[in-house]
Each structure stands twice: as C-alpha cells, then as structure tokens.
C-alpha cells in the first residue's frame, strides 16, 4: 500500500486531540432517513394541537423547516391548522383512517374485506351484548368488573377488545365503501 501524501498525514505535534464527547451522538444523525420522516413521526405523536415550535422540537429540526412541512402536510390532509397566533396544528385522524383503508384495499380483494367485515361486525355485536351497551365509551370499567365478577384488568382487556373490534369494523367498512365507489360514510353504521 502507498503512503498517503504529507498533507493527509496526522501531525503528531499538532497539539490537543479533538473532543469527541462534544460531537452530536450518532443516533441523532441517523434518526430519520429524511427530514420529512422526522416531521411525519412528530405529527403522528400529536395528541393535541401543537405550535410550530413544538413540532420542530419533536422532530429535532428548526422552525423554518417545521413551517414548510406543516404547510405541506396541511395541503395533503395529514394535519389541520387550528390556530393562527401562534400557528397551531393537530393531527387529522380522518386522513390516517383513509390511508389505512387504502392499505386494506391494496392488500385484500373486496370479497376478503366483506368476509372480514362480517366477522368483525358479529364479534362487535357479541361484545355489545356482553357489556349490555351500544358503545365501549359508555361502559364503567369498575361497574362491569363488579357485575361480571372479574378482575379490573380482565374487564379492561375485554373493553379494549371491543374498542379494537369497533375500529376494525369502521376501517373495513370504509375500505368496502371505497371498493364499491360509495360516497356514503359507512363508518357511522351501528356496530
């Protein structure tokens, strides 16, 4: 192997060594493949409206970049601007539901979706009968645990299952609506 040129060699008399502890940690440098991904991950974490600065902090980037990405995300429906002074944004959960229904459409044919929808609707009805209610949000966890004589953790698992099944019904129903070209919002159908 050839010796490197003199200007590429380390001068052992150059003085102090670099302070490697002061450099950015590698995990910060490779957090997202792209800045867009960092901002997308940040807005997916929003449980309540956030300022541009808040989103920038979550993404680990500056406010100028945050404004650009939030503007773009708003144009394509990922976020909704909820305030102007200061500018605040919230995650558009309807966009996520639409996107998930499109993924279901790409993954399964209509017949499979309809079959899964029927199964999930039946399960939702069974759980509604078990809880003697029409919505998991209206169920008192403590009261149900007492009435069913089950530990609160078991009651919580059952209630969570009902919520999950209802979300599946809504997504599958939306995917079927997209398949048949219906513009009706079937996610409001009784479960």
Secondary structure, 3 states (H helix, E strand, C coil): CCCCCHHHCCCCCCCCCCCHHHCCCHHHHCCCCCHHHHHHHHHHCCCCCEEHHHHHHHHCCCHHHHHHHHHHHHHHCCEEEEEECCEEEEECHHHHHHHHHHHHHHHCCHHHHHHHHHHHHHHHHHHHHHHCCCCHHHCCHHHHHHHHCCCHHHHHHHHHHHHHHHHHHHHHHHHHHHHHCCCCCHHHCCC
